[in-house]
Amino acid sequence: MEQQIYARWLVIGTRIGLAWLVVSFALYMLALVDPHVPHQDLPRLWTLPVDQYVAASGAPTGWNWITLLHRGDYLNFIGVALFAGISVLCYARIVPLFIARGERGRALIAVLQILVLVAAASGVLIVG
Amino acid sequence: MEWWLWPIALFAITFAMGIVAVLAGVGGGVLFVPIVGAFFPFHLDFVRAAGLLLALTGALSAAPALLTSGLASLRLAMPLALVGSVTSIVGAHIGLSLPAQAVQLALGITILAIALIMWRAGRSEHPEVAQPDTLGLALGMHGSYHDAASGRDVRWSVQRTPAAFVVFAFIGLLAGMFGLGAGWANVPAFNLLMGAPLKLSVATSGLLLSVVDSSAAWVYLNRGAVLPILVVPSIIGVMLGAKIGARLLRVAPALLVRRIVLAVLLIAGGRALLRGLAF
């Protein structure tokens, strides 16, 4: 039962994510939506370690990319975030099923997994 | 070289990788990071992030069918994915904190070890589990699935669950650190260590990978290591290639392809190792 529901949510999430990526990438590549980091600057920047790239390009870290969704490059991030976040939604959907069946141990594992994924997504676990 | 040629080159190479990965029975991520890291100009930080997202999208795409058919088991995957998720986050942070040369060196050693595992590791269709362990039973790691090939229901249980937690923690660490995906390690761990049937192991490996890689992917995303111009053509290339690979599966010489993949891994791993040693 929970496997079928988990699978159904995954299908929906991945289809939307893939469709978004194809469309947003076309808009980005064809410069129909201006990018935050100009295309011609990329070959100079993509050879740098990420921290230097961020400093040199003004690229956002954490969730600050949301403020740049009007830019072609960061429009793609919605699709990427959907791929990275769909598992949280799937887990959240099956927790009530475990609770209803009295499977508390499994519900606890699912809740802990959600917490780990949300912590990773929130950026609170940043170290170094 | 003009900037717009690179995504086209990436699409072409990942399309080929998608075909080869299916034929050789490996994930796209394990080919992507060493090959693109060795032969393209992108910094390894961006390549690892892309490799992780590549492995993630492949696993997410395959998981629904495997879950619906019962071949992948949430019961088996959930506890191990939880441990792997935590360590993959740690691995991603370590990878992004280390100097590029140290990561190259560790990546080279890891890729060569993967090639060795792929070459030497045996597989057991239906391993004998004489006595399921207490922890595995407590976590509900048992069940059955219908094997369409043999037309019978296969009952399964697992053993050595405590050791499996340690192994999957280590696999998660490597997955987060190098963005390699982890099917190459998950399958032998499920199959040979825990005694899960091979088909269940392969299918559940993808499901587990989809959760573990999600955790590490957020770390790379938050650090600004996701470059759409690298990630998107690679994801689309591998996905389309995998569809062609699945069609070619019946006619292609799988053993030959697997040997070619091993040779490519040896070359790419050796190159990463030499770059790490700064030769």
Interface residues (C-beta under 8 A of the other chain):
Chain A: E2 Q3 Q4 Y6 A7 R8 L10 V11 G13 T14 G17 L18 L21 V22 S24 F25 Y28 M29 H39 Q40 L42 P43 W46 T47 L48 P49 V50 D51 Y53 V54 A59 P60 T61 G62 W63 D73 Y74 N76 F77 G79 V80 A81 F83 A84 G85 I86 S87 V88 I94 E103 G105 R106 I109 A110 L112 Q113 V116 L117 A120 A121 G123 L125 I126 V127 G128
Chain B: M1 W3 W4 W6 P7 P41 F42 H43 D45 F46 L53 L56 T57 L60 S61 A63 P64 A65 L67 T68 G70 A72 S73 L74 R75 M78 P79 A81 L82 S85 V86 I89 H93 L96 S97 A100 A138 L139 G140 S210 V211 S214 S215 A216 A217 W218 V219 L221 N222 R223 G224 A225 V226 L227 P228 I229 L230 V231 V232 P233 I235 I236 M239
